[in-house]
Amino acid sequence: MKEDITTVAQLIEILKTFPTDLPVLVSGYESGYECFYHPQIRDLVHKSENTYYDGEFQLPEKGESPQFYAVILERMLRDD
């Protein structure tokens, strides 16, 4: 198995370091599954009108105020 795959036990330990009331969101697009980078807290805005491939939660654009914070599990991007 790949060494950058996170186990359930590892993920639980990582998530214990975050506030328990934060939502958890994942990045994604298209099909299949990928490993993810170390979870992090990001400030976001909700844009429910976005098309499915843009995601309904986005980083604030310049001058736009964040609406809430969430823990993000961002998929690793491969360059192949």
C-alpha positions in Angstrom: 0.0 0.0 0.0 1.2 3.6 -0.7 3.0 5.2 2.3 1.0 8.5 1.9 -2.4 6.8 2.6 -3.8 7.9 6.0 -5.3 5.3 8.2 -8.4 5.8 10.3 -6.4 5.9 13.5 -4.1 8.6 12.0 -7.1 10.7 10.8 -8.8 10.4 14.2 -5.6 11.7 15.9 -5.3 14.6 13.5 -9.0 15.5 13.8 -8.7 15.6 17.6 -6.5 18.7 17.3 -9.4 20.7 15.6 -12.4 22.4 17.2 -15.2 19.8 17.3 -17.9 22.1 15.9 -16.2 22.8 12.6 -17.7 21.2 9.4 -15.5 18.9 7.4 -15.4 19.3 3.6 -13.5 17.4 0.9 -12.1 18.6 -2.4 -13.0 16.7 -5.5 -13.9 16.6 -9.1 -14.6 13.8 -11.6 -14.3 10.1 -10.6 -12.1 7.9 -8.5 -10.4 8.5 -5.2 -7.1 10.0 -4.1 -5.1 10.4 -0.9 -5.4 13.8 0.8 -3.1 16.4 2.2 -2.9 17.0 5.9 -6.3 18.5 7.0 -6.3 22.2 7.5 -8.8 24.9 8.6 -9.8 27.3 5.8 -12.1 30.3 5.7 -14.8 29.8 3.0 -17.9 31.3 1.4 -21.0 29.3 0.4 -21.9 29.7 -3.3 -24.9 27.4 -3.8 -25.4 28.6 -7.3 -22.1 27.2 -8.5 -22.1 24.3 -10.9 -21.2 20.9 -9.5 -17.7 20.9 -10.9 -16.9 24.2 -9.1 -18.2 23.1 -5.7 -20.6 25.0 -3.6 -17.9 26.1 -1.1 -15.1 28.4 -2.2 -12.2 30.4 -0.9 -13.2 34.0 -0.6 -12.2 36.2 -3.5 -10.3 39.4 -3.0 -12.4 41.8 -1.0 -15.0 39.1 -0.1 -15.5 38.3 3.6 -15.3 34.7 4.7 -18.7 33.3 6.0 -17.4 30.4 8.0 -14.5 28.1 8.7 -14.2 24.4 7.9 -11.7 21.6 8.1 -10.7 20.7 4.6 -9.5 17.3 3.3 -8.0 18.3 0.1 -7.1 15.6 -2.4 -3.6 15.2 -3.5 -3.0 16.4 -7.1 -1.0 14.1 -9.2 1.0 15.4 -12.1 1.0 12.4 -14.4 
